[in-house]
């Protein structure tokens, strides 16, 4: 136990030196090409300092997964991503035994005794990978709302003690508390027990000025006026009752695609109209927006 807390203290000192304040967090994320507002930077700072998981909710495409990637980059850690889906179970999240290798070892051992539950027969899945090296890895549990309640309960147990019990081996515990980020599109409500264990943050769509800044940061050769026009147009488009509103990544792609077309000879605003397929990716949404798109783009170009 003393060893555990000593390692935890060393890890926390390293965190504090790297990300000593919410402002330092925001600056570090910006160096990783991610623009975080004060509330998100504060939530990340508190999650790291308090040793608690960070739960980020928001609509698809607002930058939840990218935030986790940027935090891993800011901390100099490997990102270990556990993508959730309906039916995910412990074997996909914790560990599995390599049964073929075990059988081969038994056959090759002849009459000699062989330990078929050693590390070389164990296949580490994301939770186990982070457990073995918490100071070098960041765990991203992506779209936790797509899993079922049983898996959510398993994850809650893991987050309680950061340890895994293997019947054949005993209990393996992390030497320090790992940094964990969970994301949710809020397609279903998460258990209150899981929410209480986390630092919570909601990411909404950015305002036009911030989205223009994101486009300028992440796009290729997009002019500032083009980025501002895209941000204004996308904001108007999201206000419509669409089945699949475009995310920030789609806005960046639209700006890039329109710029490519404009350089190839398509004038504004025709370049925006022709590139609409990288922004809107639903047939009904395209049909709905088609008559309004010229007006939206024209007003955005101003």
Residue pairs with C-beta under 8 A, 6 or more apart in sequence:
3 175
4 173
4 175
4 176
7 135
7 175
7 176
8 51
8 175
8 176
8 177
10 176
11 134
11 135
11 176
11 177
12 49
12 51
14 135
15 48
15 49
15 75
16 49
18 24
18 28
18 74
18 75
18 76
19 25
19 28
19 44
19 45
19 48
19 74
19 75
21 45
22 38
22 41
22 42
22 44
22 45
23 41
24 45
25 36
25 41
25 42
25 44
25 45
25 74
26 36
26 37
26 38
26 41
28 74
29 35
29 36
29 41
29 44
29 67
29 70
29 71
29 74
30 36
31 74
32 69
32 70
32 73
32 74
33 70
33 217
33 218
34 63
34 66
34 67
34 69
34 70
35 210
35 213
35 214
35 217
36 44
36 67
36 70
37 210
39 201
40 67
40 201
40 203
43 54
43 56
43 199
43 200
43 201
44 54
44 67
44 71
46 52
46 199
47 53
47 54
47 179
47 181
47 198
47 199
48 75
48 179
50 199
51 177
52 197
52 198
52 199
53 159
53 180
53 181
53 182
53 197
53 198
53 199
54 180
54 181
54 182
54 198
54 199
54 201
55 182
55 183
55 184
55 190
55 194
55 195
55 198
55 199
55 200
55 201
56 64
56 67
56 68
56 181
56 182
56 183
56 184
56 201
56 202
56 203
57 64
57 183
57 184
57 185
57 186
57 200
57 201
57 202
57 203
58 64
58 185
58 186
58 202
58 203
58 204
59 185
59 204
59 205
59 245
59 247
60 185
60 244
60 247
61 245
61 246
61 247
61 248
61 249
61 250
62 203
62 204
62 205
62 206
62 247
62 248
63 203
63 247
63 248
64 183
64 184
64 203
65 140
65 142
65 183
67 181
67 203
68 79
68 138
68 140
68 142
68 181
68 183
69 79
69 140
71 138
71 179
71 181
72 78
72 79
72 138
72 140
75 138
75 179
77 136
77 137
77 138
77 179
78 136
78 137
78 138
79 137
79 138
79 140
80 126
80 129
80 130
80 137
80 138
80 139
80 140
81 126
81 140
81 142
82 93
82 125
82 126
82 127
82 139
82 140
82 141
82 142
83 142
83 143
84 141
84 142
84 143
84 144
84 145
84 146
84 147
84 151
85 143
85 146
85 147
86 146
86 147
86 148
87 148
88 147
88 148
88 151
89 151
90 151
90 154
91 125
92 125
93 125
93 126
93 127
93 151
93 154
93 155
94 125
94 127
94 128
94 154
94 158
94 164
95 122
95 123
95 124
95 125
95 128
95 164
95 166
96 122
96 123
96 125
97 117
97 121
97 122
97 123
98 121
98 122
98 123
101 120
101 121
102 116
102 121
105 114
105 116
105 121
106 114
106 116
117 168
117 169
122 128
122 169
124 132
126 139
127 139
127 158
127 164
128 164
128 172
129 137
130 137
130 138
130 139
130 174
130 178
130 180
131 162
131 163
131 164
131 172
131 173
131 174
131 178
132 172
134 162
134 174
134 175
134 176
134 177
134 178
134 179
135 175
135 176
137 178
138 178
138 179
138 180
138 181
139 178
139 179
139 180
139 181
140 180
140 181
140 182
140 183
141 155
141 180
141 181
141 182
141 183
142 183
143 183
143 184
143 185
144 152
144 155
144 182
144 183
144 184
144 190
144 194
145 184
145 185
145 186
145 187
145 188
145 190
146 185
146 187
147 155
149 191
152 190
152 191
152 194
153 191
155 194
156 191
156 193
156 194
156 197
158 164
159 180
159 194
159 197
160 197
161 173
162 173
162 174
162 177
162 178
163 171
163 172
163 173
163 174
164 171
164 172
165 171
165 172
166 172
182 198
184 190
205 211
205 235
205 238
205 248
206 214
206 248
207 235
208 228
208 231
208 232
208 235
209 231
211 230
211 231
211 234
211 235
211 248
211 251
212 224
212 227
212 228
212 230
212 231
213 227
214 248
214 251
214 252
215 222
215 227
215 230
215 231
215 251
215 252
215 255
216 222
216 224
216 227
218 252
219 227
219 252
219 255
219 256
219 259
220 256
220 259
221 259
222 230
222 255
222 256
222 259
223 259
226 255
226 258
226 259
227 255
229 272
229 297
229 300
229 301
229 302
230 251
230 254
230 255
230 258
230 272
230 300
231 251
232 299
232 300
233 272
233 296
233 297
233 300
234 246
234 250
234 251
234 254
234 279
236 296
236 299
236 300
237 245
237 246
237 279
237 280
237 289
237 296
238 245
238 246
240 288
240 289
240 292
242 280
242 282
242 285
242 288
242 289
243 282
243 284
243 285
244 280
244 281
244 282
244 285
246 254
246 279
246 280
250 278
250 279
250 280
250 281
251 279
253 278
253 279
254 272
254 275
254 276
254 278
254 279
256 278
257 275
257 278
258 268
258 271
258 272
258 274
258 275
259 271
260 275
261 270
261 271
261 274
261 275
262 268
262 271
266 274
268 301
269 294
269 297
269 298
269 301
272 293
272 297
273 293
273 294
273 297
276 286
276 289
276 293
277 286
280 286
280 289
289 296
